[in-house]
């Protein structure tokens, strides 16, 4: 069975002049697939559409994307479905070609095998030295330039599920692969994504609907380290993990909100069936 497709045809090779390869000129989406259904697909598609608008990449016909997402998810059954959308082929130099033909690259993957204790007891998280660059134009986008995250992941020691990243001003923004939620003052807060970071689809869902237990959720303008360590509880979210409860951060113990994390995971899977 094919495990990757390029512009609708089985394949695993792209031309050397693809601008995604040359300049990270493109976007990507990583979807959880549950029982042959691409979870939160409507939200992934909306983020992709926004990214295309910002970068000036023509958005593929939504009917084509919908058909491909459904077909590849059906073939996968359960696991991870990844879409890379590049600006396509172009000559040497940063200037995009006058005629742009975006390239769609789909691939399917098994779910990562996480330790069972991460769901049962919560995860341990570190603090990364690598800082996020500030670029308001690209903030929120799931663009292909991810060297900061690659470098940050290399810092994580054995047993750490994730690492939190700050920007150049020392504000805590997100994890290397996840969005952060902290609880204090009677509600859940997530750092604002307006200068750096990725606006995750689970993050957008929770901001829109609140937590499954009815707790309110809001964006926080600035999250400093001292406020982070004073939080009553912490959660990490993304489209593949759903949610993880944090039990330890940089050696400091927290009360992990295990039941809430479970409810978020359940909600994301239920939502995928209604997208």
Phi, psi and omega in degrees: 000136177295144179243001176208150182221141179238118182052040174090356181242146178302137179174159179222020179231137175241154178300151181293344179265013177294131186288339173294320178288318185284319189227012186054037184272082182174186183229163174212157177226138179240116188248141167279135177247128182232119180052043176079009181245129177284112185290140177056031184300320181298322179288320175300315182296321179296318178294319178298317180299316178297317179298319177298319180296317181292316184277348181075029176261128179301129178286127176301158178303130184296328177298322178294313179298317180299315181296316181293316180300316180294317183293314182289327175294321178298317179295324182287317184087284175218140182151217184235129178246127184239134175241126169249129177242108180260168177287353179093197183282150178195163181285181179291145180111155186286332184297127179295154176294155179295321179254114185256128173238095182303148180247126179262122180236110180255146173211152179242146187214153174287159174294142174301148179264090180276151174301139179301331182295336180295326176276327185278326186238348185102170186249157174258135187232146177248177174250129183269144175282327180297130182259153176276136176284151177266123175207089184305328181298325184260353183302133180094335185284149174263066181277169191278349182279100188234029182296326179298319179291322178299314180295320181294320180297329180293341181282338189288132179275176179298134177095345178276129180280331187199164175229138178271144183240143176249165174267185183294343179263008177082013178273133177285128186248309189190179170271174179296333182222014188213162170264153185250137172234133178235148183246124170197162181055033173079010178209169176265140180234146174228137182302142177292140181252079181235351176236335178198167178101171182247132176276093184291155183286327175290322175303313181296323178298314183289325176296326182281321188251346188082175179288153180300337179271007179093356180293138178286155180230138179215162176276146180246127183299313183220127175241109179266165183300318182295323177292322179301313183284346176270357182295152179280331181197163181218146175228150171240139181226147162200178189286341181266314181280338189077277177204142171239138173273136182268126178252340180209133177233118179049041177087353180264131183278142175229159175278108186285129179280071188296317183292321178294319177300319178298318181295323177293317178300319179294319181296319182294324178289321178293322180296326183296334181280346180253356179294000000 
